[in-house]
Amino acid sequence: MKKHPHVLALFFLFLISCGDSDPMVIGDTTEGNDVPEIYQKIYSASDLYLEGDFVVIQVNGVPDHNSPYFDASDDRNVAYNGTNENFNLNPNRIDLNANYTYKIPLNPTAASNPRPTQLGSIGVALNGVSFYNQYAGPNNQPLTDEIDSFDQYNGHPQRVGEYHYHVEPTYLTQNQGNNVLLGFLLDGFPVYGPFENGERVVNSILDEYHGHEHVTADYPEGIYHYHITDADPYINGSGYYGTAGTVTR
């Protein structure tokens, strides 16, 4: 029987389309997994996907800016050049081999019994760095002395090398904007910068959790959101407004 070339060509195209080809991946996120576009702003995420009612965010926690807390042999090690005359380098160095998995609510809601934030990571910034609360370890002490160990971008590592921000992440506000989304806390609610509508946000206009609710550029229907300010408690107040997810290392 005579085989028509165009029929054979269609047949082979059919086989190719049914083969075990890899799914299309965009930014390490499988296309079609329905992760809301807002989470693509976490530009240092190695993976983003949904797991039940949670958004899973995987990062390595390493800052995308220079710091004196990188090992001396690392090209990113740059001496402190900030404005704090009392800067004092702590003995810890950034762990380059860690991996962090955040699971935060896809549809965050107010908690019926809000709980305090814990020491350690309470959320994740757009560059994959952890947010910490307003206390120094191990016994919820004020940041008074610890502030002097913050590098030129307001971060530092703790004893096992987890770099983090307790206060405004100035690398992000300088490069992304001081009035934009800067990350998320574990309860799934977004964290915004220290300015809103052209004015600096002050603690007195925020609630006890350090946030308020209204329309933002990212949430035209409105959402509760935290604001970073230049005064204690800086990022979060008396606890999570919503029900917190988890972070594992």
C-alpha positions in Angstrom: 0.0 0.0 0.0 1.3 3.4 -0.9 2.1 5.7 2.1 1.5 9.4 1.6 4.3 11.6 3.0 1.9 14.1 4.5 0.1 11.4 6.4 3.4 10.1 7.8 4.4 13.5 8.9 1.1 14.0 10.8 1.6 10.6 12.4 5.0 11.5 13.7 3.8 14.9 15.0 1.1 13.0 16.9 3.7 10.7 18.5 5.9 13.6 19.5 2.9 15.4 21.1 2.1 12.3 23.1 5.6 11.6 24.3 7.1 12.0 27.7 8.2 15.6 27.2 8.9 17.8 30.2 6.2 20.3 31.2 6.7 23.9 30.3 8.4 25.7 33.2 8.3 29.4 33.8 10.6 30.7 36.5 10.9 27.3 38.0 7.1 27.1 38.3 5.2 24.6 36.3 2.7 26.4 34.0 -0.9 25.8 35.0 -0.4 25.1 38.7 -2.5 28.1 39.5 -0.1 29.9 41.8 -1.4 33.5 41.9 0.8 35.9 39.8 1.6 38.0 42.9 3.9 35.3 44.2 6.1 35.6 41.1 7.4 38.8 42.7 9.4 36.6 45.0 12.2 36.7 42.5 14.7 34.6 44.4 12.3 31.6 44.8 13.7 28.4 43.4 10.2 26.9 43.3 6.6 28.0 43.8 3.7 25.7 43.8 0.3 25.0 45.5 -0.1 22.3 48.1 -3.7 22.1 49.2 -4.7 25.5 50.5 -1.1 26.6 50.8 1.4 28.4 48.6 4.8 26.7 48.9 7.8 29.0 48.5 11.3 27.5 48.3 14.3 29.8 48.8 18.0 29.5 49.9 17.8 32.7 52.0 21.0 34.1 50.7 20.8 37.9 50.1 21.3 39.2 46.6 23.4 42.1 47.7 26.9 42.5 49.2 27.5 42.2 52.9 30.5 42.0 55.3 28.8 38.8 56.5 29.9 36.7 53.5 33.1 34.8 54.0 36.3 36.8 53.3 37.0 34.6 50.2 33.6 35.4 48.7 33.4 38.1 46.0 30.2 39.4 47.7 32.1 40.2 50.9 32.2 44.0 51.1 33.3 46.0 54.2 30.6 47.9 56.0 29.9 51.2 54.4 26.7 52.3 56.1 26.0 55.2 58.4 26.0 53.6 61.8 29.2 54.8 63.6 28.7 52.0 66.2 28.6 49.2 63.7 30.1 46.0 65.2 30.5 42.9 63.0 29.1 39.9 64.7 31.0 36.6 64.5 28.4 34.8 62.3 28.7 34.2 58.6 26.0 33.6 55.9 25.2 30.0 55.3 25.2 29.4 51.5 23.9 25.9 51.7 20.6 26.2 53.5 17.2 25.8 51.9 14.0 27.1 53.4 10.4 26.0 52.6 7.6 28.4 53.4 4.0 27.2 53.4 1.6 30.1 53.7 -2.2 30.3 53.3 -3.3 30.8 49.8 -6.4 32.7 51.0 -5.4 34.3 54.3 -8.0 35.2 56.8 -8.0 36.9 60.2 -7.3 34.5 63.1 -9.9 34.1 65.8 -7.1 33.8 68.4 -4.0 35.6 66.9 -0.8 34.2 68.3 2.5 36.0 68.9 5.3 35.8 66.4 8.2 33.5 67.3 11.9 34.0 67.3 13.3 32.9 63.9 11.7 33.5 60.5 8.3 35.0 60.5 8.1 35.6 56.8 10.0 35.9 53.5 11.1 39.0 51.6 11.0 39.2 47.8 14.7 38.3 47.6 14.3 35.2 49.7 15.7 36.6 52.9 13.8 35.9 56.2 11.9 38.5 58.1 12.4 38.4 61.9 10.4 40.1 64.6 11.3 43.0 66.8 13.2 40.9 69.4 16.7 39.6 69.8 17.2 36.1 71.1 17.1 34.1 73.3 14.6 35.8 75.6 12.7 38.4 73.5 15.1 41.2 74.3 14.9 44.6 72.6 17.0 45.1 69.5 18.9 48.0 71.1 22.4 46.4 71.0 21.7 44.0 68.1 21.0 46.9 65.7 24.7 47.8 65.8 25.4 44.6 64.0 23.1 45.2 61.1 25.1 45.6 57.8 24.6 48.4 55.3 21.3 46.9 54.1 19.9 46.3 57.6 20.5 42.6 57.8 22.8 40.1 59.6 23.1 36.4 60.2 22.3 34.5 63.4 24.5 31.8 64.9 23.7 29.1 62.3 24.1 31.5 59.4 20.5 32.5 58.6 20.7 36.0 57.2 17.6 38.1 58.0 16.0 41.5 58.4 14.4 42.8 61.6 13.8 46.2 60.1 13.5 47.9 56.7 15.4 45.9 54.1 16.9 49.0 52.5 18.3 47.1 49.5 14.8 46.3 48.5 13.3 49.7 49.2 16.1 51.3 47.2 15.7 49.0 44.2 12.0 48.0 44.3 10.5 51.1 45.9 9.6 52.2 49.3 5.8 51.9 48.9 5.6 48.5 47.2 5.1 44.9 48.2 8.3 43.6 49.9 7.2 40.1 50.9 4.8 38.0 53.0 4.5 36.9 56.6 3.8 33.3 57.5 0.0 34.0 57.8 -0.1 34.9 54.1 -0.7 38.6 54.5 1.6 40.9 52.4 4.2 43.3 53.8 4.5 46.7 52.3 7.2 49.4 52.5 7.4 52.4 54.8 5.6 54.8 52.5 2.0 55.0 51.3 0.3 57.6 49.1 3.5 59.6 49.2 3.8 59.8 53.0 5.8 57.9 55.5 3.8 55.4 57.5 3.9 55.8 61.2 3.0 53.3 63.9 0.0 55.4 65.1 -2.0 54.7 61.9 -1.5 51.0 62.2 -3.3 48.5 64.4 -1.7 46.4 67.2 -0.5 43.9 64.6 1.2 46.7 62.6 -1.1 46.7 59.7 -4.4 47.9 58.2 -6.8 47.0 55.4 -7.5 48.8 52.2 -7.0 48.6 48.4 -3.4 48.3 47.2 -1.8 48.3 43.7 -1.6 44.5 43.9 -5.0 43.9 45.5 -7.6 46.0 43.9 -10.3 44.4 46.0 -8.4 45.4 49.2 -6.5 43.2 51.7 -5.1 43.4 55.2 -1.4 44.2 55.0 1.5 45.0 57.2 3.8 48.0 56.8 7.5 48.4 57.7 8.1 51.5 59.8 11.2 53.1 61.2 10.2 52.6 64.8 9.7 49.5 67.0 8.0 47.0 66.2 9.3 47.8 62.7 7.6 44.9 60.8 5.0 43.2 63.0 3.3 44.1 66.3 1.5 41.9 68.8 1.4 38.8 66.6 0.1 37.4 63.3 -3.1 39.0 62.2 -3.9 35.7 60.4 -3.3 32.0 61.0 0.4 31.3 60.4 1.7 28.6 58.1 5.1 27.1 58.5 8.7 27.4 57.6 11.2 24.5 57.6 14.9 24.4 56.9 
